[in-house]
């Protein structure tokens, strides 16, 4: 008889925990082995500032490896930050300039920088920072006896790289006295790195911070206007042109601080002009200088506003100097083609002139201008003046109407110039002064004609609440711009009276009791004043109660009701409202209210109703439309 599990299953069940433990243990050992291999990779010997590699002589070139390097807490970050770095040091035996370089076959190059001083108090050397993307300067001045600490940094992908340091001679034209002659139409390669600013060097008006300067000179064989442009892909050096013969007797002619536009100067034959090309201490490097004849200018209109002018327009002409060198006009003239002209003002920016033409037609527009450096030019273009103008010459509507009536509105459109397609619109003025479109009709209208466009309009209770309906007729062109929009609309008003509408007392559906056997001379009840349908609740006042004589049964009460206008659904304005009841010329009753609440209603004056009874005041009641 089998009383338990087979031995094999029992064995499998008992080994399960041991197998899991072995698997986990193996995984831990494998992970530890991998982590140990990475964490304990040997750091470079010059990983720390104190173990920097000493450079004993220049030129120097060696392979450095940032792989496995670390970053100390006091490593400087003036040039850039890094994930790992190595250090080298060099003590200059004499004054001069050095250039540092770092390169590797693939990937980003390391960032390199230089410092002076001791650990914890390092000073960044001006001009000694070149980022991994090649920006910055890698050439700087050194002083005899000073030790310079080179930091080679990798932000990512550390590994071997070639680091070098070499002496470079100062530029021969670093000083004014060493200015180099430069011909026209020739690219002159230079390097502003191994340069400085000499004592007494003039500071140009367009910049004052570029201290790495080079000097050039140009002597023309004839009078001409020359442009001088410098190019540096990584910075924006300045170019300043001077007239004079000595450093302390120079007069600035022109200055630019950009690689996009040149300096421009007019020359006299045989006179020497000096050019100072300067870059910043942190961006000095390779550059190119080129002199050539300055470009011609072609002044033209940048904008004509409106772009389809007519005789009603003061046309605005915005003048573009048309100068590739980017200079503004120092003066000029616009000839409008109709026998008139206007001077172009000398302004820093786009100059503007205005003109109104008397007649339609095609006009030759000629623009002539000149720059402060002596260049001039002109252009001619054709301007078409074509006046489009339609007029709402008349609009008619009924003088009076009652809410609910439909009136005929006629709009007259006059056109005296060109055949046009137009849209005629009818608009109604709202309580807040804005207009809503209530009708639209397209219309074709020929030259020298008047078209009458009919509309119908149904007057509303909202119009009655305002006491009038103000309608506006408006016309617009569909395919061109109206040059005289001031006559494109006209309004008309119709006085609106309210219609009769019964009231019922709140809480009951039947109307107030009718008058039967009314006293002699008592007028029929007047209509209640109408209010806008949009606000369905108003307050009414029982103006008076007429008490009849006992011998006249059925004539014991007559109520006259008049609605009190307390405003509308938008602003709930309150106004003083009053009612009067005249019977045979005598004042029967008068009451007034200054707001929507019962407390806003005042007292009542009473009078004789031809001996038929007295008039007494009652409390105002709430009423609503049925």
Secondary structure, DSSP 8 states (H G I E B T S, - for coil): ---S--HHHHHHHHHHHHHHHHHHHHHHHHHHHHHHHHHT----TTSSGGG-EEE-SSSEEEEEE-TT----TT---SS---SEEEEEEEE-SSSEEEEEEEE-SSS---EEEEEES-TTS-EEEEEEEE-TTS-EE-EEEE-TT-EEEEEEEESSS--EEEEEEEEE---TTSSGGG-EE--BTEEEEEESTT----TT----SS-S---EEEEEEEE-SS-EEEEEEEE-TT---EEEEEESSSGGG-EEEEEE--SSS-EEEEE-TT-EEEEEEEE-TTT--EEEEEEEE---B--EEEEEESTT--TT--EEEEEE--BTT---EEEEEEE-SSS-EEEE---SS-EEEEE--SS-EEEEEEEEEEETTS-EEEEEEEEEE----EEEEEEE--SEEETT-EEEEEEEEEE-SS-EEEEEEEEEE-TTS-EEEEEEEEEEE-TTEEEEEEEEEE--HHHHHHTEEEEEEEEEESSS--S-GGGSEEEEEEEEE-----EEETT--SB-----S--TT-----------TT--EEEEEEEEEE---TTSTT-S--EEEEEE----TTT-----EEEEEEETTEEEEEEEESSSSGGGEEEEEE---TTS--EE----EEEEE-
